[in-house]
Amino acid sequence: MRKIILLLAFFVSFMSFSQDDLDVDGIKIKKSIKVRDTGGKTKLYLNGYGIRDKMWINLYVQALYLTERTNDPDKILDSDETIATRLYVTSSLVTREKLIKAIEDGVEKSYKGDISLIRERLDKFMSFFESVTEKGYVEFVYSKEDVKTYVFLNDKLTGEIEGLDFRRALFGIWLEEKAVDRTLKKRLLGM
């Protein structure tokens, strides 16, 4: 009887641990995170997640976190709410240079308007990518509190960019009509 109770206790503790994380391509995805902002820590909830692949090679696993879940990309992009996304690099093909090029191309496609209005901030943003390594992650956090987007590499803050327009352009890479990957977009929206 004692063995059954111990086994049951282990099973319950294992289940409560696993309920906090999802395993996607060997990456642990949190169901909720707390992001640092000027107001302290804001709790965000996993909206969706997916794998970005190219020619059958998994490049990264991405998770999108919001204050309130929704499957409406326009609602997310038009909002000024705190938002975060994590890109867990799963391939050595994702280099600093390739990531910078992909983000720059994505922002240029997603930005509605004269790109010269954000060009200086975009160039500054690209300088934040010191190094990108396989099994590491890049996190973008927009804080409603101070209207800034923060860049973290493996939990280390590398820089910040001001502006709600920049938030929309950055997150538009994955959520705009011309998203970089339509299947990934659907998954980030929880569809």
ABEGO torsion letter per residue (X at the ends): XAAAAAAAAAAAAAAAAAAABBBBGGBBBBABBBBBBAAEBBBBBBABBBBBBBGGBBABBBBBBBABBBABAAAAAABABBBBBBBBBABAABBAAAAAAAAAAAAAAABBEBAAAAAAAAAAAAAABABBBBGBBBBBBBBAAAGBBBBBBGGBBAEBBBEAAAAAAAAAAAABAABABAAAAAAAAGX
